[in-house]
Structures are given as C-alpha cells and as structure tokens.
Amino acid sequence: MIANKLKRPKLIYPITFILAACSILYELLIAQTVSSLATNIEYWYVLTIGLYLGAMGLGALYCSNKPHTQNPWKALFYVELLLSFVGGLSVFFMHVVKMTGYLVNLHGHYLSADIIYCLSFIILTVSIGFLSGIELPLLINIAHISSQKKKITNRVLAADYFGSLIGALIFPLYLLPRWDIIPIGFSIALINLAIAFFLYQQFVKTSQKKHQILTLGIGTLLILGLTFSQAIEQYFLHKRYHFSDYFFQAQRSKNIFTYFGFDSSLAPIERYHTPYQKIDIVKHNTQTEETAQYLSKVYSQKYKLDPQTPWDYTLHLDGAYQLGSNSEEIYHEYFAHVPIILNQHKPKNILVIGGGDGCLIRELLKHSFVTNIVHVELDKKMIELSKTHPVLSYLNKGALNHPKVTSIIADGYHFIRTDTENYDAIYLDFPDPKNYNLSKLYSKEFYQIAQRRLKQDGFIALDMPGTRPLNEENLENSQMPELWPIYYNTTLQANFKTILPFFAILEEDNAEAFEVINMSLEDLGKAWLKKTGVGTERGSIDFSSDPYIAKQMIKIYTTSRISAFLFLKKEPLDNKRRYDNLNIPLYVLNEKRFHLAFPAEKRLPRHNDSHRVNSIMRPTLPLSDSFFPKIY
C-alpha cells in the first residue's frame, strides 16, 4: 500500500517542530527530576543530553535498517503513542524508583539503591532518545513522499532543530518557574498524543480497534494524571519528607505495601515555585520525635521561655534541608555570636548574603551596637515568605521588617563585585554547593572580592556544609578531612591570615539530659515499640534498666545538630579564646559551649595544596565520592 500523501506538504514542518519540542522537553524533565533528587545538577543534565543524542543515533540506525516506506504514517503513529506514554510517565516513574531507593537505603543497601536509580534513569533516557531517533527519519521519508521539491530534507531538519531550540528555551524560562514537573510532563505527553491522534485520523485511515483502544487508554491515563497532578505531587513530597514514618508503619504491619500507601493524617506540604528554586515548608508528625521533644527542652531554653514557638516545621530549598523550627537556634546563635565574641571590635555595619529565612538577622539584631544590616537575597519569594508566613515570621521575629535592615534582591556574587561599601562584618549563609552555580559562592574569587569589602578590623563568617569536627573519638571517621582542605586552601589563596573553623556542638555529658531521658525512657520505649512493632514478640522490655540506651539517644540528638562554620580575618587573631558575656537573650550558647566550639584545633589538617582550591575557572566543588553523584 502506498502511503497517503499530505494534501498540504508544508504541514510536515509544524508537525516536525512540535514533535521535536516535545522530545527535548521529555529529556529536560528527566534531567530536572533526577537532579532535584541528587547533587551536581550539571552532571545529570550533561549525562541526560549525551545519552539522548547517542540514543537518537541508535534510533536513526534502526530506522535505516528497517525501512517503513510502505506505511511510514502508521510507524510514526506508533512511535508517537510510545513517546506520549513513556515521556508522560517518565517523571512519575523516576519518583517511584526514588521511593524504592529510600526503602533499599533503609535496609542498608546504599550502593544497590544508587545502581537501581542510575540504571532506571539511563533506560528511560535512552528509550525516549531511541524513539526520537526513529521519529526524524520517518518524517523525512514522509516529506519526500509528499513533495518532490529539492532540499526538503534540509527543511525538515531545520524544523526539528528549531523545535528543539524552542522546547529548550520555554522549559527553564516559562514552564519550570510556574509549575511542578509532574503536570508539565502530562501536558507535553497530551500534546504528543494529540499529534498521534491527528496522524491516525488523517493518514493511517484504518479502523483497527487496537489503535483506538491504545489511543483512548493512553489519553485517559494522561488526562487523569494531569487532573490529579497536585495530589500526585503531594504523594511524592510526603514520601520524600516522611519516608521513615512510612517505613516504620510497614515494619509494624509486616506489609511492605504499607510503605507505598498514603497517610491522610499528614499535613499538606506547602510548595512555592520561583524562577530560582522550589521552596517547601513541611509540617512533620508531632509524634515522630519523642526523644527530641524531651531533649530540646534540656539543651535549649526556647520552648520554656517561648512555648508558642512552632514545633516540627522544616524548610527545604530544592529538596535540601535548610532549617528546622525545633532547633534552628543552635545553628543561628553559634553562627551569629561566636564570630562577634572572637573579634575584638564590635561590628556596626554588617552585610548578610543569603539567609533568606531571616533567623540569622534576628540574632544579629540582638546587639545594640549593630546600626545597619544590608541583606542580599536572590529570591524575592523567599523574602516575602519570611515576612508573611506565620511559621517563618514567628521564628525570625519579624527581623526582615526591622528598620535597621535593608533587603536587596540581587545575586550575591554580582552584588559584592559592584558594591563600594566597606563593612565591619560579612555573613555568608548559602545552601550547600551541590552545583556549579552555588559553587562559585564558595570560590577563591568570591572570597577575594569579599575581603576587599571588609574594613581592616572586620571579619567574615560562613557556614561549611559537609564537615564535622575532628576530635579524639572521630579522628579516623570524620568528614573533616574530605572538605576541610578545600575550604582551607580556598580561603588561604584568598589571602586571609586567620582561618579558624568553629562548630555548634552540644555536650553529651549533660546530667539533666540523662535524668530527663531516664525518667521518660519507659514511655519512649513504649512509643518506639508502638511505632515500629520491633520487639513486641518479646513482650515487655524494661528500657529504664539500660543506661546505654539513654546515652545513645543523647548522642544521636547532639550529633545530628552539629554545624560547621568558618571565621576569617585579614590579620592574625589572638589565639586566646575568651568568652564575652554579651548580655543578650540566648537560648543555647553559653561559656561552656563556646569553648566546645573549637575541638582538637591543633589536629586540623593544613594541606597548602593548590589542587584543592575551589575556583570559578577550576571548581573542586561539588564533590562526588564515586561514579554515582550523591542522591538525597
């Protein structure tokens, strides 16, 4: 049978244009999905596009070996059906794979989880690329059958390239800042399916029931997915932020399918889309951290002095943890006040870059000698939420509305390059350097520019994500040797004479903590049994008789709240660590904990290794300790 010809041959160009845009959008959706669940965004995008182009080549070779000149329309119809199905469900599929990875991780098979995730990503990417590779030769074949004009191949290729260009542009500029990737995926697949249906009606012209059933079935699936995309998004967000709760429920019920269920008692997760990031505010189950409820009242005075403080809320940026309402004061009190205590000159004019939640600024405003704070934040929505959201505004005590604070919406790197003001102190509060865009904020060049914005007796304070203190217990088992050489050599290359790490550390030998835990241990044990079901077959367990359990609970609590920071000055600093009573209200920091902030300082490695310098021209961050980038 001779293939049907287009009545209007030029119609092939818009069809090619739309299909090319859909194909590249599928790949960008996959890249965005996997990179949102892992570090090193650039790695995943490059790998996605590379696999896509390679698979397109395989698809083109396959098509050349199996010519479809008898009925290329029918072949193209099948290709579009498959693309709409595979592409439309690609985001959904990768989230399911990630959920499975959480489950495998909780059983201790970390490498297996990474392998499953990466193989699934590769198979999905190659499948879409392979189908797209078949698609283009078929379109060229149809164009030649429908028109005898010369250079028809060039025009079809041009339409394909232009479609890919437009798809690649509208994804980051229009689609991603406004919608979640789940409804975007279903919407693109419906466009693809509409093209397939048009081809079927106009050119295939067969009344085979299987074609109608396939088209109707895929269309129904995609429409349902788009209709319930918000519920699907909430489902996966709950799995991401509450996965341990589901795991314990599955353990207790001894039914693994419980892990994949939905808990309607959990509060909806608030998600805000911005051109720069996804902002998630999560309300956790107040019954899930019984130990923390007891210990938070021992190590911090916050809930004693301010019992209305929101409990069990967390803030996440692009899925990465930023702040927890239960214990954020530990991080922010150390970050704000330890550098001021170390520095002999009290800062009046302060620059804060990042820290959009406002809690660091809240701490700095406690000092009466601070007269002006310039706050630079990239994301306008983050500032808006910090000022108006009931949880964030309560935590920061309205700091961003204070008359001493001037908020500027700008890129921190660009701002510090163009600013002419000199400051007494500069605080840098950035997300983890999980991609090269964030890595530049931890670069030698950035620190060199920041140093020029400092007065002679000023200081810079920044957090050091990915590090832990080096002490006698964890000299051999510490993250400090991994990232410390990068932070140290980078700031050394920026010509700082004082490079002093300090840590937010809570003491484990806290008598009150042991007393509270021992008094409540039986209740905690019963709650644990009720939650997990572990040990119920042995009957009643006397938890209070074993002091090791209390010690481990305290160790887990204090270790999980350790944060690392870096203090920088142009000139050498007096080695004496004198605690200065600041006469301001503090919930956590005191003289004992101030001295704990500098553990095993003499043992800190000093590498002086130029290869460990993080530079814009030769970034050493983010790190990946294996072939597989770190997956959250």
Residue pairs with C-beta under 8 A, 6 or more apart in sequence:
1 70
1 71
2 70
3 69
3 70
3 71
3 72
3 73
3 142
3 145
3 203
4 73
4 202
4 203
4 205
5 145
5 146
6 12
6 142
6 146
6 147
6 203
9 143
9 146
9 147
9 149
12 139
12 142
12 143
12 146
12 147
12 156
12 159
13 155
13 156
13 159
14 159
15 139
15 195
15 199
16 136
16 139
16 156
16 159
16 160
16 163
17 159
17 160
17 162
17 163
17 166
18 163
18 191
18 195
19 80
19 135
19 139
19 160
19 163
19 192
19 195
20 132
20 136
20 159
20 160
20 161
20 162
20 163
20 164
20 167
21 163
21 164
21 166
21 167
21 170
22 83
22 87
22 167
22 188
22 189
22 191
22 192
22 195
23 83
23 87
23 128
23 131
23 132
23 135
23 164
23 167
24 163
24 164
24 167
24 168
24 171
25 167
25 171
25 175
25 184
25 188
26 83
26 86
26 87
26 90
26 128
26 185
26 188
27 48
27 49
27 52
27 125
27 128
27 129
28 48
28 167
28 168
28 171
28 172
29 87
29 90
29 91
29 171
29 181
29 184
29 185
29 188
30 48
30 90
30 91
30 94
30 121
30 124
30 125
30 128
31 44
31 45
31 48
31 49
32 171
32 176
32 181
33 90
33 91
33 94
33 95
33 181
34 44
34 48
34 94
34 117
34 121
35 41
35 43
35 44
35 45
35 435
36 181
36 278
36 318
36 319
37 94
37 98
37 117
37 319
37 631
37 632
38 44
38 629
38 630
38 631
38 632
39 432
39 434
39 435
39 622
39 624
39 629
39 630
39 631
39 632
40 434
40 435
40 622
40 624
40 629
40 630
41 434
41 435
41 436
41 437
42 435
42 436
43 624
43 629
44 121
44 629
48 121
48 125
51 122
51 125
51 126
51 129
52 125
52 128
52 129
52 132
53 129
54 126
54 129
55 125
55 126
55 127
55 128
55 129
55 130
55 132
55 133
56 129
56 130
56 132
56 133
56 136
57 133
58 126
58 129
58 130
58 133
59 129
59 130
59 131
59 132
59 133
59 134
59 135
60 133
60 134
60 136
60 137
61 133
62 130
62 133
62 134
63 133
63 134
63 137
63 138
64 137
67 141
68 74
68 75
68 138
68 141
69 141
69 145
71 204
72 138
72 141
72 142
72 145
73 142
73 199
73 203
73 204
74 204
74 206
75 134
75 138
76 135
76 138
76 139
76 142
76 199
77 196
77 199
77 200
77 204
77 211
79 131
79 134
79 135
79 138
80 135
80 192
80 193
80 195
80 196
80 199
81 193
81 196
81 214
81 215
81 218
82 131
83 128
83 131
83 132
83 135
83 189
83 192
84 189
84 190
84 192
84 193
84 196
84 218
84 222
85 189
85 218
85 221
86 124
86 127
86 128
86 131
87 128
87 185
87 188
87 189
87 192
88 185
88 186
88 188
88 189
88 190
88 192
88 193
88 218
88 221
88 222
88 225
89 185
89 189
89 221
89 225
90 124
90 128
90 185
91 181
91 182
91 184
91 185
92 182
92 185
92 225
92 232
93 120
93 124
94 120
94 121
94 124
95 236
95 239
97 116
97 117
97 120
97 121
98 117
98 240
98 631
99 236
99 239
99 243
99 259
99 260
100 113
100 116
101 113
101 114
101 116
101 117
101 631
102 113
102 239
102 243
102 247
103 247
103 256
103 259
104 110
104 112
104 113
104 116
105 113
106 243
106 244
106 247
113 631
114 626
114 628
114 631
115 628
117 628
117 631
118 628
136 156
136 157
136 160
139 156
139 160
140 152
140 153
140 156
140 157
143 152
143 153
143 155
143 156
144 152
144 153
175 184
176 184
176 273
177 273
177 274
177 275
178 273
179 273
180 229
180 233
180 271
180 273
180 278
182 225
182 229
182 232
182 233
182 236
183 226
183 229
183 230
183 233
186 222
186 225
186 226
186 229
187 226
189 222
190 219
190 222
190 223
190 226
193 215
193 218
193 219
193 222
196 215
197 215
197 219
200 211
200 215
204 211
225 232
233 271
234 268
234 269
235 262
237 269
237 271
237 280
237 282
238 262
238 263
238 266
238 269
239 246
240 319
241 269
241 280
241 282
241 284
241 314
241 316
242 263
242 266
242 284
242 285
244 288
245 263
245 266
245 285
245 288
246 258
246 259
246 260
246 261
246 263
247 259
248 531
248 532
248 533
249 258
249 259
249 261
249 263
250 256
250 257
250 258
250 259
251 532
251 533
251 534
252 531
252 532
252 533
253 533
254 533
265 285
266 283
266 285
267 283
269 280
269 281
269 282
269 283
270 280
270 281
270 282
271 278
271 279
271 280
272 278
272 279
272 280
272 281
272 381
272 385
274 379
274 380
274 381
274 382
276 378
276 379
277 317
277 318
277 379
278 317
278 318
278 319
279 315
279 316
279 317
279 379
279 381
279 382
279 385
280 315
280 316
280 317
280 319
281 313
281 314
281 315
281 316
281 385
281 389
281 391
281 392
282 313
282 314
282 315
282 316
283 312
283 313
284 312
284 313
284 314
285 312
286 311
286 312
287 527
287 531
288 312
288 531
289 312
289 326
290 523
290 524
290 527
290 528
291 517
291 524
291 553
291 556
291 557
292 326
292 327
292 557
293 311
294 516
294 517
294 520
294 524
295 513
295 516
295 517
295 553
295 554
295 557
296 302
296 303
296 326
296 327
297 303
297 304
297 516
298 510
298 512
298 513
298 516
299 330
299 506
299 510
299 513
299 557
299 558
299 588
300 327
300 329
300 330
300 587
300 588
301 587
301 588
302 309
302 329
302 587
302 588
303 309
303 311
305 585
305 587
308 394
309 325
309 394
309 395
310 325
310 390
310 391
310 394
310 395
311 325
311 326
312 325
312 326
313 324
313 325
313 391
314 321
314 322
314 323
314 324
314 325
315 321
315 322
315 323
315 324
315 357
315 392
316 322
317 431
318 431
319 632
320 431
320 432
320 434
320 632
322 357
322 431
323 331
323 357
323 359
323 395
325 391
325 395
327 561
328 359
328 395
329 359
329 587
329 588
330 504
330 506
330 561
330 563
330 588
331 463
331 504
331 561
331 563
332 359
332 360
332 362
332 363
333 363
333 504
333 586
333 587
333 588
333 589
334 502
334 503
334 504
334 563
334 565
334 588
334 589
334 597
335 360
335 363
335 427
335 429
335 461
335 463
335 504
335 563
335 565
336 360
336 363
336 364
336 427
337 363
337 582
337 584
337 586
337 589
338 461
338 502
338 565
338 567
338 589
338 594
338 597
339 425
339 459
339 461
339 565
339 567
340 346
340 347
340 367
340 425
340 582
341 578
341 579
341 580
341 582
341 594
342 459
342 500
342 502
342 567
342 573
342 577
343 425
343 457
343 458
343 459
343 569
343 573
344 457
344 574
345 424
345 457
345 458
346 367
346 369
346 424
347 369
347 370
347 423
347 424
347 425
347 458
347 459
348 369
348 370
348 371
348 372
348 424
349 371
349 372
349 374
349 421
349 422
349 423
349 424
349 425
350 364
350 370
350 372
350 373
350 374
350 423
350 424
350 425
350 426
350 427
351 373
351 374
351 376
351 416
351 419
351 421
351 423
351 425
351 426
351 427
351 453
352 360
352 361
352 364
352 373
352 374
352 375
352 376
352 426
352 427
352 429
353 376
353 377
353 412
353 415
353 416
353 426
353 427
353 428
353 429
353 430
353 441
354 376
354 377
354 412
354 428
354 429
354 430
354 431
354 441
355 361
355 375
355 377
355 427
355 429
356 377
356 379
356 382
356 383
356 386
357 382
357 386
357 392
357 395
357 396
358 386
358 387
358 392
358 393
358 395
358 396
358 399
358 400
359 395
359 396
359 399
360 427
360 429
361 373
361 375
361 396
361 399
361 400
361 402
361 405
362 395
362 396
362 397
362 399
364 370
364 373
364 427
365 373
365 399
365 402
365 404
365 405
366 582
366 584
366 585
367 582
367 584
370 404
371 404
372 404
372 406
373 402
373 404
373 405
373 406
374 406
374 408
374 421
374 423
375 400
375 405
375 406
375 407
375 408
376 407
376 408
376 410
376 412
376 415
376 416
377 383
377 407
377 408
377 409
377 410
378 409
378 410
378 411
378 412
379 409
380 409
383 400
383 407
383 409
385 392
386 392
386 393
386 396
386 400
387 393
387 398
387 400
387 401
399 405
400 407
408 415
412 428
412 430
412 441
413 440
413 441
413 446
416 446
416 449
416 450
416 453
417 449
419 453
421 453
422 453
422 454
422 455
422 458
423 453
423 454
423 455
423 458
424 455
424 457
424 458
425 458
425 459
425 460
425 461
426 450
426 453
426 454
426 458
426 459
426 460
426 461
427 460
427 461
427 462
428 441
428 450
428 460
428 461
428 462
428 463
429 462
429 463
430 438
430 441
430 442
430 462
430 463
431 438
431 465
432 438
432 465
432 466
432 622
433 439
433 441
433 442
433 465
433 614
433 621
433 622
434 622
434 630
435 622
436 619
436 622
438 622
439 614
439 619
439 621
439 622
440 446
440 616
440 619
442 487
442 490
442 614
442 621
443 490
443 614
443 615
443 616
443 619
444 490
444 493
444 494
444 613
444 614
444 615
444 616
445 615
445 616
446 616
447 460
447 490
447 491
447 494
447 496
447 568
448 494
448 495
450 460
451 460
451 494
451 495
451 496
451 568
451 570
454 460
454 570
456 570
456 571
457 571
458 569
458 570
459 498
459 567
459 568
459 569
460 496
460 567
460 568
460 569
461 565
461 566
461 567
461 568
462 565
462 566
462 568
463 563
463 564
463 565
463 566
464 483
464 484
464 487
464 501
464 564
464 565
464 566
465 564
466 479
466 482
466 483
466 623
467 479
467 480
467 482
467 483
467 484
467 487
467 501
467 564
468 474
468 478
468 479
468 480
468 503
468 562
468 564
469 478
469 480
469 501
469 503
469 505
469 562
469 564
469 599
469 600
470 478
470 480
470 481
470 484
470 599
470 600
470 603
470 604
471 599
471 600
472 600
475 600
475 603
480 604
480 605
481 605
482 623
482 625
483 623
484 501
484 604
484 605
485 605
485 607
485 609
485 612
486 612
486 613
486 614
486 620
486 621
486 623
487 501
487 566
488 499
488 604
488 605
488 606
488 607
488 612
489 607
489 608
489 609
489 610
489 612
489 613
490 612
490 613
490 614
490 615
491 499
491 566
491 568
492 499
492 608
493 610
493 613
495 570
496 568
496 569
496 570
497 569
497 570
497 571
497 572
498 567
498 568
498 569
498 570
498 571
498 572
498 573
499 566
499 567
499 568
500 566
500 567
500 568
500 573
500 598
500 601
501 564
501 565
501 566
501 567
501 601
501 604
502 564
502 565
502 566
502 567
502 597
502 598
503 562
503 563
503 564
503 565
503 596
503 597
503 598
503 599
504 561
504 562
504 563
504 564
504 565
504 597
505 558
505 562
505 593
505 596
505 597
505 599
506 557
506 558
506 561
506 588
506 593
506 596
507 558
507 592
507 593
507 596
508 551
508 554
508 555
508 558
510 554
513 554
514 547
514 550
514 551
514 554
517 524
517 550
517 553
517 554
518 544
518 547
518 550
521 543
521 544
521 549
521 550
522 542
522 543
522 544
524 543
524 553
525 541
525 543
525 544
525 549
528 534
529 535
529 536
529 541
535 541
543 549
567 573
577 594
577 595
577 598
579 591
579 594
579 595
581 591
611 620
612 620
613 620
614 620
614 621
622 629
624 630
